[in-house]
């Protein structure tokens, strides 16, 4: 899973990023609010971790920007602010969790899971796709009638990327950049989408000429 970490203190940012990476997360870093907004506009994340007091624009403004463009990505605010007014501001903007600074790095292991779990809030922690399929993000498993569907690594990455962008159509170019990088081709996307549909259902992934692909949630 991919996390955006906004923190202006270089040493602190590196230590947090390295710890999250050691837990298996892919971490993208930003040192100021403007950079964070740029990354949010171009990339997809499973979790945003935003420090409040950062250069350019605050973490609150970054969160406001994310929500204004339609992102529902779970968000954790890091802050030393304790006034109820400050906490209320974050929650009103759509913050899911607060992490009070300073904190022990080991606390992150448990804290980062909570916003992600709550984002898929339905008691059993799965996302319902096309009415009949259940995707369990923590286990990275897709099921139909409680039977697990075997997906290749690339097929699973495509499914997760489409789920992270479930509010919009994802272009072929975006999928290539995210899954294959510079060596990817249009045919790679088409073939893998066809394979996913063959294993599941044609309406699991909706396609639209000129727009791309969208997960049916």
Residue pairs with C-beta under 8 A, 6 or more apart in sequence:
1 25
1 26
1 46
1 47
1 116
1 137
1 160
2 25
2 26
2 27
2 28
2 43
2 44
2 45
2 46
2 47
2 164
3 20
3 25
3 26
3 27
3 28
3 45
3 46
3 47
3 48
3 49
3 112
4 27
4 28
4 29
4 30
4 36
4 39
4 40
4 43
4 45
4 47
4 48
4 49
4 50
5 13
5 16
5 17
5 20
5 27
5 28
5 29
5 30
5 49
6 30
6 31
6 32
6 33
6 36
6 48
6 49
6 50
6 51
6 54
6 59
6 62
7 13
7 16
7 29
7 30
7 31
7 49
7 51
7 54
7 78
8 31
8 32
8 51
8 53
8 54
8 55
10 31
13 29
13 31
15 105
16 49
16 105
16 108
17 27
17 29
19 105
19 108
20 27
20 108
20 112
21 27
23 108
23 109
23 112
25 112
28 39
28 43
28 45
30 36
30 39
31 54
31 55
32 54
32 55
32 56
32 57
33 54
33 55
33 56
33 57
33 58
33 59
33 61
33 62
34 56
34 57
35 56
36 50
36 54
36 59
36 62
37 57
37 62
37 65
37 66
40 48
40 62
40 65
40 66
40 69
40 71
41 69
43 178
44 161
44 164
44 165
44 178
45 73
45 164
46 73
46 74
46 116
46 137
46 160
46 164
47 73
47 74
47 75
47 76
47 112
47 115
47 116
48 62
48 63
48 66
48 73
48 74
48 75
48 76
49 75
49 76
49 78
49 99
49 112
50 59
50 62
50 63
50 75
50 76
50 77
50 78
51 59
51 77
51 78
51 79
51 101
52 58
52 59
52 60
52 77
52 78
52 79
52 81
52 86
52 90
53 59
53 79
53 80
53 81
59 77
59 78
59 79
60 77
60 89
60 90
60 93
63 75
63 77
63 90
63 93
63 94
63 95
64 93
66 73
66 75
66 94
67 93
67 94
70 167
70 168
71 167
72 94
72 119
72 167
73 119
73 164
74 96
74 97
74 115
74 116
74 118
74 119
75 94
75 95
75 96
75 97
75 115
76 95
76 96
76 97
76 98
76 99
76 111
76 112
76 115
77 90
77 95
77 97
77 98
77 99
78 99
78 101
78 103
79 86
79 90
79 98
79 99
79 100
79 101
80 100
80 101
80 102
81 87
82 100
87 98
90 98
96 114
96 115
96 118
96 119
97 111
97 114
97 115
99 107
99 108
99 111
113 138
116 137
116 138
117 125
117 138
120 126
120 127
120 137
122 128
124 134
125 136
125 137
125 138
126 134
126 135
126 136
126 137
126 143
127 134
127 135
127 136
127 137
127 163
127 217
128 134
128 217
129 135
129 142
129 163
129 204
129 215
129 216
129 217
130 200
130 201
130 203
130 204
130 216
130 217
132 144
132 145
132 201
133 142
133 143
133 144
133 149
133 200
133 201
133 204
134 142
134 143
134 144
135 141
135 142
135 143
135 159
135 163
136 142
136 143
137 160
137 163
140 156
140 160
141 148
142 148
142 149
142 151
142 156
142 159
142 200
143 149
144 200
149 199
149 200
150 199
151 159
151 196
151 199
152 192
152 195
154 179
154 192
155 192
155 195
155 196
155 199
157 178
157 179
158 175
158 179
158 189
158 192
158 193
158 196
159 196
159 215
161 170
161 175
161 178
161 179
162 170
162 205
162 213
162 214
162 215
163 215
163 217
165 174
165 215
166 214
166 215
166 217
168 214
169 208
169 211
169 212
169 213
169 214
170 212
170 213
170 214
171 211
171 212
172 186
172 189
172 212
172 213
174 212
175 184
175 189
175 212
175 213
176 184
176 185
176 186
176 188
176 189
177 184
179 188
179 189
180 188
189 213
193 205
193 207
193 213
196 204
196 205
197 204
197 205
203 216
204 215
204 216
205 213
205 214
205 215
205 216
206 213
206 214
206 215
206 216
207 213
207 214
208 214
